[in-house]
Amino acid sequence: MKKKLTRKLTLGCFIGYIGCFTIANLFSGSRDISYNENRTLASAPSMELQHILSGRFDDDFEKWFSDQFVARDFWIELKAGIRRLSGAVENNDVYFARDGRLIQRFASYNEETLKTNAGIVNEFCEENGITGNVLLVPTAAWGAASELPAGAYDIDQADLINDAAELFAKQNFIRYTDYASPSPSLYFRTDHHWNEKGAYLGYEALADKVLHKQPNSFTYETVSTDFCGTMYSQSGAFWNSSDSICRIIPETPVETTVNYDGQYTENSIYSEKRLNEKDKYMYYTDGNHAYISIQTDADTNRKAVLIKDSYSHIMIPYLITEYSEITMIDLRYYHSPVSQLIEDKENTDLCFIYSLDNFCKDPNLAFLR
């Protein structure tokens, strides 16, 4: 008798718990965007009969219920906090590093994908009679390794760069590790990108190995102090303090005209409106676009075509001082012939600028063919 009563009470509490939260969800109002997670949230599923009978309703309802769960950010942060207090060194593949730093794990890579991508680049350069300049940037798991928690494990990115250099023997491979020593100061604390200091060393390497000159001088102006990056969103560690975003100012001013995707034009490489959004890294060249064309008044008569991921964006304030024209191509979205952009081979530098981990897994290099 007591067992039956206990079961009924347990079942009643469970049903009551689910019911209360369901009612709370219904009356709490829906959110379109999660600021902390930096993504769009699922909306309420359609109640049309056709949608219900199609079988999609159940999946859509589950996504909506999960995304619109009352106090969702609190529960995400609570889970991350409990994991940290229990001794876990990471959450969602993001390490809880020292000084509140959040670092993405880079514990493995697909060797075949790396070889395939390198082969695509080599083949493209050979077919077009041009030497590619390849800069693969190690991640914060290399730069801020001194801040990683005990028990953290990542691959040796310096060794991986050496392995990659052998795959690009016929190209101009730029070893970032020859110009930068591991330092947490080269990377954002809450984001996976390098910061203005790390990008400057990448520019210095490119100036040396590609342009064969000394780098130009710059000053820096802080334009935001509340940047919470991708690692902040992925980790659930919403208690962490934010990063700063800087405007990179050349010693000799450079005027620019920037065309995005052939659709609209701006007179600055900086997107001021992005400083009011969650992902403030998009301040640099307005985030991800298929095609960006930058015209400058730099008196160099040289062009650069960048096949890149988002690591290149914060390099642009440095590169506009070196090139009269810069074309940025993101192969996730750009599927037109890249060869048409490098017809003037004598005056064009073809550069491949990627984070090391992304180059080892990105399937979109196939669109370079």
C-alpha positions in Angstrom: 0.0 0.0 0.0 2.8 2.4 0.9 4.6 1.5 -2.3 1.6 2.3 -4.4 1.1 5.6 -2.6 4.8 6.5 -3.0 4.5 5.8 -6.8 1.4 7.9 -7.1 3.0 10.8 -5.3 6.2 10.5 -7.4 4.1 10.4 -10.6 2.0 13.3 -9.4 5.0 15.4 -8.6 6.6 14.6 -12.0 3.4 15.5 -13.9 3.0 18.6 -11.8 6.6 19.6 -12.4 6.3 19.2 -16.2 2.8 20.9 -16.2 4.0 23.9 -14.3 7.0 24.5 -16.6 4.8 24.0 -19.7 2.3 26.5 -18.4 5.2 28.9 -17.5 6.6 28.5 -21.0 3.2 29.3 -22.6 2.8 32.5 -20.6 6.4 33.7 -20.4 6.5 34.9 -24.0 8.8 33.7 -26.8 12.2 35.1 -27.6 13.5 35.3 -31.2 17.2 35.4 -30.3 19.3 34.2 -27.4 21.9 36.9 -26.7 24.1 34.7 -24.6 24.1 31.8 -27.1 24.3 34.1 -30.1 21.7 32.2 -32.2 18.1 32.4 -33.4 15.6 30.4 -31.2 12.9 28.1 -32.6 9.4 29.6 -32.8 6.2 27.9 -31.9 5.3 25.1 -34.4 2.4 25.5 -36.8 -0.9 24.0 -35.6 -2.2 23.4 -39.1 -3.5 19.9 -39.7 -1.2 19.3 -42.6 1.9 20.1 -40.5 0.7 17.9 -37.7 0.0 14.9 -40.0 3.3 15.3 -41.8 5.2 14.3 -38.7 7.2 17.5 -38.5 5.1 18.9 -35.6 6.7 16.6 -33.0 10.3 17.6 -33.9 9.3 21.3 -34.2 7.5 21.2 -30.8 10.6 19.6 -29.2 12.9 22.3 -30.6 10.5 25.1 -29.6 10.0 23.7 -26.0 13.8 23.4 -25.6 14.6 26.8 -27.0 11.8 28.7 -25.2 12.2 26.9 -21.9 11.5 29.4 -19.1 14.8 30.9 -17.7 16.8 29.0 -20.3 19.9 31.1 -19.8 19.8 30.4 -16.1 19.7 26.7 -16.5 22.5 26.7 -19.1 24.7 28.8 -16.8 23.8 26.6 -13.8 24.8 23.4 -15.7 28.1 25.0 -16.7 28.7 26.1 -13.1 27.9 22.7 -11.7 30.3 21.1 -14.1 33.1 23.5 -13.1 32.4 23.0 -9.4 32.4 19.2 -9.8 36.0 19.4 -11.2 35.3 19.3 -15.0 37.9 21.2 -17.0 35.5 21.9 -19.9 31.9 22.2 -21.0 30.8 21.8 -24.6 34.5 21.4 -25.7 35.4 24.8 -24.1 38.1 24.7 -21.4 37.6 26.7 -18.2 41.0 28.2 -18.2 42.8 30.5 -15.7 41.8 34.1 -15.2 38.3 33.5 -16.6 39.7 32.6 -20.1 37.6 30.3 -22.3 39.6 28.2 -24.8 38.2 25.9 -27.5 39.6 22.4 -27.4 41.7 21.2 -30.4 42.3 17.6 -29.4 42.2 15.9 -32.8 42.0 16.5 -36.5 41.3 14.5 -39.7 44.6 14.0 -41.4 43.0 13.0 -44.7 40.9 16.2 -44.8 44.1 18.2 -44.2 45.9 16.4 -47.0 42.8 16.8 -49.3 42.6 20.5 -48.7 46.3 21.0 -49.2 46.1 19.1 -52.4 43.2 21.3 -53.7 45.2 24.4 -53.0 48.3 23.0 -54.7 46.3 21.9 -57.7 44.6 25.2 -58.1 47.9 27.2 -57.9 49.6 24.9 -60.4 46.7 25.1 -62.8 46.6 28.9 -62.6 50.4 29.4 -62.7 50.6 31.3 -59.4 52.3 30.7 -56.1 49.9 30.7 -53.1 50.8 32.3 -49.8 49.5 30.1 -47.0 49.1 31.3 -43.4 47.5 28.8 -41.0 47.0 30.4 -37.6 47.3 28.2 -34.5 44.4 28.6 -32.0 44.3 29.8 -28.4 44.9 26.3 -27.2 48.4 26.9 -28.5 48.7 30.6 -27.7 47.2 30.4 -24.2 48.4 26.9 -23.4 49.9 28.3 -20.1 46.4 29.1 -19.0 44.8 25.7 -19.6 43.5 23.8 -16.6 45.3 20.7 -15.3 44.2 17.7 -17.3 43.5 19.5 -20.5 44.7 17.8 -23.6 45.2 19.3 -27.1 47.4 18.4 -30.1 50.8 20.0 -30.6 49.9 22.7 -33.0 53.5 23.7 -33.6 54.2 20.2 -34.9 51.0 20.3 -37.0 52.2 23.5 -38.6 55.4 21.7 -39.5 53.5 18.9 -41.0 51.3 21.3 -43.0 54.5 23.1 -44.3 55.6 19.8 -45.9 52.2 19.6 -47.7 52.7 23.1 -49.1 56.3 22.6 -50.2 55.6 24.3 -53.6 53.8 27.3 -52.0 55.0 30.1 -49.9 54.1 28.7 -46.5 54.2 31.3 -43.7 55.0 29.9 -40.3 53.2 32.0 -37.8 55.2 30.3 -35.1 58.4 31.9 -36.5 57.0 35.3 -35.7 54.9 34.7 -32.5 55.7 32.9 -29.3 52.8 31.4 -27.3 51.1 34.2 -25.3 47.5 34.6 -24.0 47.7 38.2 -25.0 47.4 37.3 -28.7 43.8 36.0 -28.3 40.5 37.1 -27.0 39.5 35.8 -23.6 35.9 34.8 -24.6 36.2 34.2 -28.3 38.0 31.8 -30.6 39.7 34.4 -32.8 43.1 36.0 -32.3 42.9 39.7 -31.3 44.5 42.8 -32.8 47.9 41.9 -31.2 47.9 38.4 -32.7 46.7 39.6 -36.1 49.5 42.2 -36.1 52.1 39.4 -35.9 50.3 37.6 -38.7 50.5 40.9 -40.8 54.2 41.2 -39.8 54.8 37.7 -41.1 53.0 38.4 -44.4 54.9 41.7 -44.8 58.1 39.9 -44.4 57.4 36.7 -46.4 55.2 38.1 -49.2 55.8 41.8 -49.5 59.5 41.7 -48.4 59.3 44.9 -46.3 59.0 46.1 -42.8 55.5 46.3 -41.3 53.8 49.7 -41.0 52.9 51.4 -37.7 49.5 51.5 -36.1 47.7 52.9 -33.0 44.7 51.4 -31.3 41.4 52.9 -30.0 39.1 50.9 -27.8 35.5 51.1 -29.3 33.8 48.5 -27.1 34.5 46.8 -23.7 31.6 44.4 -23.7 32.4 41.8 -26.3 31.3 38.3 -25.3 32.5 35.9 -28.0 31.7 32.5 -29.3 33.4 30.6 -26.5 31.3 32.6 -24.0 28.2 31.4 -25.9 29.3 27.8 -26.4 30.6 27.2 -22.8 27.6 28.5 -20.9 30.0 30.3 -18.6 27.9 33.5 -18.7 29.6 34.8 -15.5 32.8 35.6 -17.3 33.9 39.2 -18.0 34.0 40.5 -21.5 36.7 41.5 -24.0 37.5 44.8 -25.7 37.3 45.5 -29.4 39.8 48.0 -30.9 39.9 50.2 -33.9 43.2 49.7 -35.7 44.5 53.1 -37.0 47.3 53.3 -39.5 50.0 55.9 -38.9 49.3 57.1 -42.4 45.5 57.3 -43.0 44.0 55.1 -45.7 40.7 55.8 -47.4 38.7 52.8 -48.4 35.6 51.9 -50.5 34.1 48.5 -49.5 31.6 46.5 -51.7 29.8 43.7 -50.0 28.6 40.8 -52.3 28.2 43.2 -55.2 25.1 44.5 -53.5 26.0 47.6 -51.4 29.0 49.8 -50.7 30.4 51.4 -47.6 33.3 53.9 -47.1 34.8 52.0 -44.1 36.1 48.6 -43.3 34.5 48.9 -39.9 30.8 48.2 -39.3 29.8 50.5 -36.5 26.3 49.0 -36.2 27.8 45.6 -35.1 29.1 47.2 -31.9 25.4 47.2 -30.7 25.1 43.5 -31.4 26.2 40.3 -29.6 29.0 39.3 -32.0 31.1 42.4 -32.0 33.9 40.7 -33.9 31.7 41.5 -37.0 32.9 45.1 -36.5 35.7 44.0 -38.7 34.5 44.0 -42.4 30.9 43.3 -41.2 31.3 39.6 -40.5 31.0 36.8 -43.0 30.2 37.6 -46.6 30.7 35.5 -49.8 32.6 38.3 -51.6 34.1 41.6 -50.3 36.0 44.0 -52.6 38.0 46.7 -51.0 39.5 49.6 -52.9 42.1 51.8 -51.1 44.1 54.9 -51.9 47.3 53.1 -50.9 49.8 53.9 -53.6 51.1 50.4 -54.1 49.6 49.1 -57.3 49.3 45.7 -55.7 46.3 43.5 -55.3 45.5 40.7 -52.8 43.0 37.9 -53.2 42.3 36.3 -49.9 40.7 32.8 -49.7 39.9 32.9 -46.0 37.9 32.2 -42.9 37.0 34.8 -40.3 40.5 34.9 -38.9 41.4 37.2 -41.8 38.9 39.9 -40.9 40.9 41.5 -38.1 43.9 41.5 -40.4 42.2 43.8 -43.0 43.0 47.1 -41.1 46.7 46.2 -41.5 46.5 45.0 -45.1 44.7 48.1 -46.5 48.0 49.9 -46.0 49.8 47.5 -48.3 47.3 46.9 -51.2 45.3 49.2 -53.5 42.8 46.4 -53.9 41.8 43.5 -51.7 39.3 40.8 -52.6 38.0 38.5 -49.8 36.5 35.2 -50.7 34.6 32.9 -48.3 34.2 29.5 -50.0 31.2 28.7 -47.7 29.2 31.1 -49.8 31.2 31.9 -52.9 30.9 29.3 -55.7 32.0 31.3 -58.8 35.4 30.6 -60.5 38.1 32.1 -58.3 40.5 31.9 -61.2 38.8 34.9 -62.8 40.0 37.0 -59.8 43.7 36.4 -60.4 44.1 37.2 -64.1 46.7 39.9 -63.2 49.1 37.4 -61.7 52.1 39.8 -61.8 50.6 42.3 -59.4 48.3 39.9 -57.4 49.2 38.1 -54.1 47.0 35.0 -53.7 46.7 34.3 -49.9 45.1 31.5 -48.0 44.4 32.7 -44.5 42.7 30.2 -42.1 42.8 29.2 -38.5 44.7 25.9 -38.3 41.8 23.9 -36.9 39.3 25.1 -39.5 41.6 24.4 -42.4 41.9 20.8 -41.1 38.2 20.2 -41.3 36.6 22.7 -43.8 34.9 20.8 -46.7 34.4 24.0 -48.6 37.9 24.2 -50.1 36.4 21.8 -52.7 34.7 24.9 -54.2 38.1 26.3 -55.1 38.3 23.8 -58.0 
